[in-house]
Amino acid sequence: MQIFIDTANTDELRAAFDTGLVDGCTTNPSLIAKAGRDFKEVIAEICDMTTGPVSAEVASTEFETMLKEGRTLARIADNVVVKLPLTWAGLKACRELTGDGIKTNVTLCFTGNQAWLAAKAGATYISPFIGRLDDISLDGMELIHDIREIYDNFGYETKILAASIRSAGHCLDAAKAGADVATIPPKVFNSLLAHPLTEKGLADFVKDWASTGQSIL
């Protein structure tokens, strides 16, 4: 399963990409607003950090304007993925942009039927929102299982990009459910490595090695 970082904070992204373990990035209007910078400038800077996919979302909800915005975003860099809402206009724009050879990410998916329609529209990625379903007492991970089954049944090539991930546990469950990608906030990414027994074990090894008085170099 690939790892994307879900942020528009370029300092956080740079640190994540430096690990060599991150495959791409997703952004959205809320993250861009939080960054407080020019949208296209931020996307261009992120695209310079990686050859992996960088999702940039259209702002319009109207078909013709979505198309114009999507094509404008795609011109920023070759690795831009145009993010579109899961509406009729968004799916129509997805088909048009896909026909132009532009990669797309259809977002705000909450049902298997929505994911099915996005795949039929030619979406490169579908973004089911796990955490937001959990917030209303539904099982977000069940949606990942449903989409995986639908896509495997019919051979759809759309990749499942698990989004709205809140914890390391969500990442593990998404991987087990067959998601192709998990897009995660920097805080969750950093938590994937953490375990108290790892930290204690390393501290013990360092202490015991120091007691030998030896050096490998």
Secondary structure as UniProt FT lines:
FT   STRAND          2..6
FT   HELIX           10..17
FT   TURN            18..20
FT   STRAND          24..26
FT   HELIX           29..35
FT   HELIX           39..49
FT   STRAND          54..57
FT   HELIX           63..74
FT   TURN            75..76
FT   TURN            78..79
FT   STRAND          80..85
FT   HELIX           88..99
FT   TURN            100..101
FT   STRAND          104..109
FT   HELIX           112..120
FT   TURN            121..122
FT   STRAND          125..129
FT   HELIX           130..135
FT   TURN            136..137
FT   HELIX           140..154
FT   STRAND          159..163
FT   HELIX           168..177
FT   STRAND          181..184
FT   HELIX           186..191
FT   TURN            192..193
FT   HELIX           196..212
//
